[in-house]
Amino acid sequence: MPGKLLPEDQPVPLDLRAELARAVRPARIITPILPPRPALSRPQPPRDTLDGSWDKRLSKGDVAPDVTIDLHGETLATAHARLNRGLEAAIRRGDRTILLITGRPAVDNPRLPPTSRGVIRASVTDWLAVSAYADRIAAIRNAHPRHGGAGALYIVLRRAR
């Protein structure tokens, strides 16, 4: 009996109850299939383009760096500026291998308050990824112990075109 109103004190007939139950029944919820969320726009490190002989030479410490950039003991701002100046100078000179001294990464003791150690080391890959020279970087590798081990990185530049 659609469209027919009943006074409040009058009981609702059974056939009207069934019709109301059908009308009020919640619809099936259809969740739309959304496209996957794009990845966060976090800077990506330069693509890895070294061949096996470079990797072997770097892992054995057989590569003599053309230049060394020392960021150890700098503040974040001065370290970032020094890295960019050093990269620019190395590219201008035609250097292939840079030894970047960052200091050791932080290993915080859970029983002590966190420290700010290792902040430069943690920031370097992001800095290099967004640098104006990112397209000139072929690879970033951990340094051999004779060149600083965990406190340093090798940056291998692409050949000049």
Backbone as JSON, one array per atom type, in Angstrom:
{
  "sequence": "MPGKLLPEDQPVPLDLRAELARAVRPARIITPILPPRPALSRPQPPRDTLDGSWDKRLSKGDVAPDVTIDLHGETLATAHARLNRGLEAAIRRGDRTILLITGRPAVDNPRLPPTSRGVIRASVTDWLAVSAYADRIAAIRNAHPRHGGAGALYIVLRRAR",
  "N": [[0.81, -1.18, 0.0], [1.63, 1.39, -0.98], [2.14, 4.89, -0.58], [-0.03, 5.31, 1.07], [-0.96, 6.63, 4.12], [-0.9, 5.8, 7.56], [-2.57, 6.35, 10.63], [-0.84, 7.01, 13.73], [-1.68, 5.55, 15.98], [-2.86, 3.3, 15.0], [-2.44, -0.14, 14.25], [0.11, -1.56, 12.14], [-0.58, -3.25, 9.18], [0.25, -6.7, 8.31], [1.05, -7.24, 5.62], [1.88, -4.75, 4.81], [3.98, -4.34, 6.56], [5.86, -6.19, 5.61], [6.34, -5.1, 3.1], [7.41, -2.63, 3.84], [9.7, -3.52, 5.17], [11.14, -4.58, 3.04], [11.59, -2.25, 1.6], [13.08, -0.72, 3.35], [15.3, -2.21, 3.76], [18.78, -2.45, 3.97], [20.82, -1.5, 1.29], [23.07, -3.44, -0.71], [26.4, -2.91, -0.04], [28.61, -1.61, -2.21], [31.88, -1.64, -2.78], [34.03, 0.51, -4.37], [36.54, -0.33, -6.76], [39.56, 0.87, -6.36], [42.28, 2.51, -8.04], [45.7, 1.54, -7.49], [47.49, 3.27, -4.92], [49.7, 5.9, -5.66], [53.24, 5.63, -5.27], [54.99, 7.1, -2.53], [56.42, 10.29, -3.0], [59.19, 10.09, -2.59], [62.64, 10.78, -2.79], [64.53, 8.9, -5.08], [67.4, 6.82, -5.03], [70.22, 7.17, -7.25], [70.16, 5.25, -10.29], [71.54, 1.97, -10.52], [74.32, 1.27, -12.31], [76.69, -0.14, -12.74], [79.17, -2.4, -13.97], [80.18, -5.86, -13.4], [82.99, -5.98, -13.02], [83.7, -3.48, -11.97], [82.33, -3.57, -9.53], [83.69, -5.7, -8.26], [86.29, -4.65, -8.05], [85.77, -2.42, -6.42], [84.78, -3.65, -4.08], [87.03, -5.04, -3.23], [88.67, -2.98, -2.63], [90.41, -2.02, -4.49], [90.2, 0.19, -6.1], [91.42, 3.38, -6.6], [90.41, 6.31, -5.23], [89.61, 9.27, -7.07], [89.17, 11.72, -5.91], [88.55, 13.05, -2.63], [85.85, 13.75, -0.53], [85.17, 15.2, 2.43], [82.79, 14.99, 4.83], [82.53, 14.59, 7.44], [81.81, 15.6, 10.69], [80.6, 17.97, 9.95], [77.79, 20.3, 9.85], [74.34, 19.63, 8.96], [73.49, 21.45, 6.95], [75.93, 22.64, 6.02], [77.26, 20.35, 5.22], [75.67, 19.41, 3.11], [75.94, 21.52, 1.26], [78.74, 21.42, 0.86], [78.98, 18.87, -0.28], [77.6, 19.22, -2.73], [79.23, 21.21, -3.94], [81.63, 19.77, -4.1], [80.89, 17.63, -5.8], [80.3, 19.05, -8.14], [82.85, 20.14, -8.77], [84.33, 17.76, -9.13], [83.07, 16.62, -11.34], [83.56, 18.59, -13.25], [86.35, 18.36, -13.44], [86.52, 15.84, -14.5], [86.65, 13.52, -12.99], [86.24, 10.09, -11.93], [85.78, 8.44, -9.68], [84.67, 9.07, -6.45], [85.51, 9.46, -3.09], [83.51, 9.58, -0.43], [83.4, 10.8, 2.69], [81.5, 10.27, 5.44], [81.12, 9.68, 8.08], [80.38, 7.29, 10.6], [77.35, 5.3, 10.48], [74.56, 5.81, 12.68], [74.18, 3.84, 15.59], [71.98, 3.33, 17.72], [71.72, 2.89, 21.2], [69.26, 1.12, 22.82], [68.82, 1.57, 25.51], [69.68, 4.07, 26.05], [69.12, 7.64, 25.54], [67.99, 8.69, 22.25], [70.38, 9.64, 19.73], [71.83, 12.23, 17.67], [73.62, 11.28, 15.92], [74.98, 10.14, 12.84], [73.3, 11.4, 11.05], [74.04, 12.79, 8.75], [75.04, 10.73, 7.16], [72.67, 9.27, 6.81], [71.25, 11.05, 5.26], [72.57, 11.44, 2.86], [72.04, 9.8, 0.53], [69.5, 10.7, -0.22], [70.08, 13.39, -0.75], [71.82, 13.09, -2.93], [70.1, 11.95, -4.79], [68.3, 13.98, -5.41], [69.92, 15.9, -6.34], [71.44, 18.25, -8.62], [73.2, 16.9, -10.1], [72.47, 14.28, -10.3], [71.97, 12.69, -12.54], [74.49, 12.17, -13.45], [75.61, 10.33, -11.78], [76.69, 7.08, -11.47], [76.74, 4.95, -9.63], [76.46, 4.16, -6.12], [78.39, 3.03, -3.52], [79.29, 1.16, -0.57], [82.26, 1.93, 1.19], [85.5, 0.37, 1.09], [87.21, -1.11, 3.91], [89.85, -0.04, 4.03], [89.5, 2.43, 3.01], [87.84, 3.73, 4.73], [85.61, 2.27, 5.39], [82.59, 1.59, 7.04], [82.14, 4.24, 7.5], [82.28, 5.66, 5.18], [81.62, 6.29, 1.67], [81.67, 5.19, -1.76], [81.31, 7.11, -4.62], [80.51, 6.62, -7.82], [81.03, 8.11, -10.84], [79.44, 8.7, -13.99], [80.9, 8.28, -17.26], [82.14, 11.13, -19.0], [80.2, 12.63, -21.53]],
  "CA": [[0.0, 0.0, 0.0], [2.48, 2.57, -1.04], [1.47, 6.17, -0.66], [-1.11, 5.4, 2.03], [-0.45, 6.91, 5.45], [-1.71, 5.27, 8.64], [-2.41, 7.08, 11.88], [0.15, 6.38, 14.61], [-2.27, 4.63, 16.94], [-3.4, 2.14, 14.29], [-1.38, -1.13, 13.98], [0.5, -1.69, 10.74], [-0.92, -4.59, 8.67], [1.39, -7.57, 8.01], [1.55, -7.1, 4.25], [2.56, -3.47, 4.75], [5.25, -4.54, 7.27], [6.79, -6.87, 4.7], [6.71, -4.14, 2.06], [8.3, -1.66, 4.48], [10.98, -4.2, 5.45], [11.87, -4.65, 1.76], [11.97, -0.9, 1.2], [14.07, -0.18, 4.29], [16.44, -3.11, 3.8], [19.97, -1.75, 3.49], [21.33, -1.96, 0.01], [24.41, -4.02, -0.66], [27.43, -1.89, -0.18], [29.56, -1.96, -3.25], [33.07, -0.82, -2.62], [34.67, 0.69, -5.68], [37.92, -0.79, -6.88], [40.37, 2.05, -6.61], [43.62, 2.19, -8.54], [46.68, 1.56, -6.39], [48.01, 4.59, -4.59], [51.06, 6.09, -6.17], [54.26, 5.58, -4.23], [55.35, 8.41, -2.0], [57.39, 10.94, -3.88], [60.47, 10.14, -1.9], [63.71, 10.72, -3.78], [65.12, 7.6, -5.32], [68.83, 6.91, -5.29], [70.54, 6.98, -8.66], [70.11, 3.86, -10.76], [72.78, 1.23, -10.41], [74.7, 0.93, -13.68], [78.06, -0.63, -12.79], [79.33, -3.81, -14.36], [80.76, -6.71, -12.36], [84.4, -5.7, -12.73], [83.73, -2.34, -11.07], [81.92, -4.03, -8.2], [84.78, -6.5, -7.68], [87.38, -3.74, -7.7], [85.35, -1.61, -5.28], [84.66, -4.48, -2.88], [88.38, -5.39, -2.79], [89.4, -1.77, -2.29], [91.44, -1.82, -5.51], [89.98, 1.45, -6.8], [91.97, 4.55, -5.92], [89.5, 7.43, -5.5], [90.21, 10.45, -7.7], [89.02, 12.85, -5.0], [87.87, 12.74, -1.38], [85.03, 14.81, 0.04], [85.02, 14.85, 3.85], [81.65, 15.64, 5.46], [82.54, 14.21, 8.84], [81.88, 16.71, 11.62], [79.88, 19.14, 9.43], [76.35, 20.35, 10.12], [73.59, 19.18, 7.78], [73.49, 22.47, 5.9], [77.26, 22.78, 5.43], [77.6, 19.09, 4.56], [74.95, 19.38, 1.83], [76.6, 22.49, 0.38], [80.07, 20.91, 0.52], [78.78, 17.75, -1.21], [77.27, 19.76, -4.06], [80.44, 21.85, -4.5], [82.59, 18.71, -4.43], [80.41, 16.93, -7.0], [80.47, 19.95, -9.29], [84.27, 20.2, -9.09], [84.76, 16.45, -9.63], [82.52, 16.45, -12.7], [84.28, 19.53, -14.1], [87.7, 17.81, -13.66], [86.44, 14.55, -15.19], [86.92, 12.42, -12.06], [85.29, 8.97, -12.02], [85.47, 7.86, -8.38], [84.75, 10.0, -5.32], [85.39, 8.87, -1.77], [82.72, 10.5, 0.39], [83.51, 10.44, 4.1], [80.28, 10.77, 6.1], [81.05, 9.27, 9.49], [79.66, 6.02, 10.73], [75.91, 5.41, 10.74], [74.21, 5.72, 14.1], [73.67, 2.61, 16.17], [71.52, 3.8, 19.01], [71.52, 1.94, 22.27], [67.88, 1.32, 23.27], [68.78, 1.98, 26.91], [70.09, 5.48, 26.14], [68.3, 8.5, 24.68], [68.47, 8.71, 20.87], [71.37, 10.67, 19.42], [71.73, 12.77, 16.31], [74.74, 10.74, 15.15], [74.65, 9.43, 11.62], [72.28, 12.11, 10.29], [74.6, 13.09, 7.43], [75.08, 9.46, 6.42], [71.3, 8.92, 6.45], [70.71, 12.02, 4.32], [73.37, 11.53, 1.64], [71.39, 9.22, -0.65], [68.42, 11.61, -0.62], [70.71, 14.56, -1.34], [72.34, 12.74, -4.24], [68.98, 11.67, -5.68], [67.66, 15.23, -5.84], [70.97, 16.81, -6.75], [71.49, 18.63, -10.03], [74.16, 15.99, -10.74], [71.99, 12.9, -10.12], [72.09, 11.94, -13.8], [75.9, 11.88, -13.68], [76.05, 9.33, -10.81], [76.45, 5.72, -11.94], [76.48, 4.06, -8.5], [76.94, 4.5, -4.78], [78.75, 1.79, -2.84], [79.99, 1.28, 0.7], [83.7, 1.95, 1.0], [86.34, -0.7, 1.64], [87.78, -0.67, 5.19], [91.07, 0.79, 3.9], [89.08, 3.79, 2.64], [86.91, 4.29, 5.71], [84.6, 1.27, 5.74], [81.2, 2.0, 7.27], [82.06, 5.69, 7.62], [82.52, 6.31, 3.9], [80.95, 5.75, 0.49], [82.22, 5.5, -3.07], [80.36, 7.59, -5.62], [81.1, 6.4, -9.14], [80.4, 8.99, -11.82], [79.4, 8.24, -15.39], [81.87, 8.91, -18.14], [81.68, 12.36, -19.67], [79.68, 12.33, -22.88]],
  "C": [[0.86, 1.25, 0.0], [1.64, 3.83, -1.17], [0.35, 6.35, 0.35], [-0.53, 5.58, 3.42], [-1.42, 6.37, 6.49], [-1.53, 6.13, 9.87], [-1.5, 6.3, 12.81], [-0.46, 5.37, 15.57], [-2.81, 3.37, 16.29], [-2.25, 1.16, 14.01], [-1.12, -1.24, 12.48], [0.17, -3.11, 10.28], [0.34, -5.37, 8.28], [1.94, -7.38, 6.61], [2.28, -5.78, 4.07], [3.92, -3.55, 5.47], [6.28, -5.19, 6.35], [7.27, -5.91, 3.61], [7.67, -3.1, 2.62], [9.68, -2.27, 4.75], [11.81, -4.29, 4.18], [12.38, -3.27, 1.36], [13.09, -0.34, 2.07], [15.33, -1.03, 4.35], [17.68, -2.38, 3.25], [20.45, -2.35, 2.18], [22.7, -2.58, 0.21], [25.42, -2.91, -0.88], [28.44, -2.39, -1.19], [30.75, -1.03, -3.1], [33.74, -0.69, -3.98], [36.09, 0.17, -5.64], [38.74, 0.42, -7.29], [41.71, 1.64, -7.2], [44.61, 2.26, -7.39], [47.2, 2.97, -6.18], [49.41, 4.73, -5.17], [52.04, 6.08, -5.0], [54.55, 7.0, -3.76], [56.44, 9.01, -2.87], [58.72, 11.14, -3.18], [61.59, 10.02, -2.93], [64.29, 9.31, -3.87], [66.61, 7.76, -5.56], [69.1, 6.68, -6.77], [70.54, 5.51, -9.04], [71.5, 3.26, -10.75], [73.19, 0.76, -11.81], [76.15, 0.44, -13.79], [78.09, -2.06, -13.3], [80.07, -4.56, -13.25], [82.19, -6.4, -12.03], [84.54, -4.49, -11.8], [83.39, -2.78, -9.65], [83.01, -4.83, -7.52], [85.91, -5.59, -7.2], [87.02, -2.89, -6.49], [85.31, -2.43, -3.99], [86.02, -4.92, -2.35], [89.18, -4.18, -2.36], [90.5, -1.46, -3.28], [91.3, -0.5, -6.26], [90.56, 2.58, -5.97], [91.04, 5.74, -6.24], [90.24, 8.61, -6.12], [90.19, 11.65, -6.76], [88.3, 12.37, -3.74], [87.1, 13.98, -0.91], [84.74, 14.38, 1.48], [83.89, 15.66, 4.47], [81.61, 15.37, 6.96], [82.69, 15.45, 9.72], [81.18, 17.97, 11.15], [78.45, 19.16, 9.96], [75.64, 19.87, 8.86], [73.67, 20.18, 6.64], [74.85, 22.59, 5.23], [77.68, 21.51, 4.71], [76.93, 19.01, 3.19], [75.6, 20.33, 0.82], [77.97, 21.98, -0.07], [79.98, 19.75, -0.47], [78.49, 18.26, -2.61], [78.47, 20.44, -4.71], [81.46, 20.8, -4.93], [82.19, 17.93, -5.67], [80.63, 17.78, -8.25], [81.93, 20.0, -9.73], [84.77, 18.88, -9.68], [84.27, 16.23, -11.06], [83.28, 17.37, -13.67], [85.68, 19.0, -14.43], [87.68, 16.5, -14.43], [86.76, 13.36, -14.3], [85.86, 11.33, -12.23], [84.85, 8.47, -10.66], [85.7, 8.89, -7.28], [84.64, 9.17, -4.05], [84.7, 9.9, -0.9], [82.76, 10.02, 1.83], [82.35, 11.1, 4.84], [80.3, 10.56, 7.6], [80.2, 8.02, 9.57], [78.18, 6.23, 10.96], [75.63, 5.22, 12.22], [73.72, 4.34, 14.46], [73.26, 2.99, 17.58], [71.32, 2.65, 19.98], [70.1, 2.16, 22.8], [67.77, 1.77, 24.73], [69.17, 3.44, 27.11], [69.18, 6.34, 25.27], [68.85, 8.52, 23.25], [69.45, 9.87, 20.63], [71.14, 11.18, 18.0], [72.91, 12.29, 15.46], [74.21, 10.07, 13.89], [73.62, 10.14, 10.75], [72.78, 12.43, 8.88], [74.58, 11.82, 6.58], [73.68, 9.08, 5.95], [70.74, 9.84, 5.38], [71.4, 12.0, 2.95], [72.65, 10.96, 0.42], [70.23, 10.09, -1.14], [69.0, 12.85, -1.3], [71.2, 14.25, -2.76], [71.21, 12.51, -5.25], [68.33, 12.94, -6.21], [68.67, 16.26, -6.32], [70.87, 17.13, -8.24], [72.4, 17.68, -10.81], [73.72, 14.53, -10.65], [72.14, 12.07, -11.39], [73.53, 11.58, -14.13], [76.43, 10.79, -12.75], [75.69, 7.94, -11.33], [76.09, 4.79, -10.79], [77.03, 4.66, -7.21], [77.2, 3.18, -4.07], [79.38, 2.11, -1.49], [81.49, 1.17, 0.45], [84.36, 0.73, 1.64], [86.93, -0.2, 2.96], [89.04, 0.18, 5.06], [90.74, 2.22, 3.49], [88.04, 4.37, 3.6], [85.77, 3.37, 6.09], [83.2, 1.84, 5.89], [81.05, 3.51, 7.38], [82.25, 6.42, 6.3], [81.78, 5.59, 2.78], [81.79, 6.06, -0.75], [81.07, 6.03, -3.91], [81.07, 7.45, -6.96], [80.31, 7.23, -10.13], [80.42, 8.36, -13.2], [80.51, 8.93, -16.18], [81.28, 10.16, -18.75], [81.26, 12.02, -21.09], [80.25, 13.23, -23.91]]
}
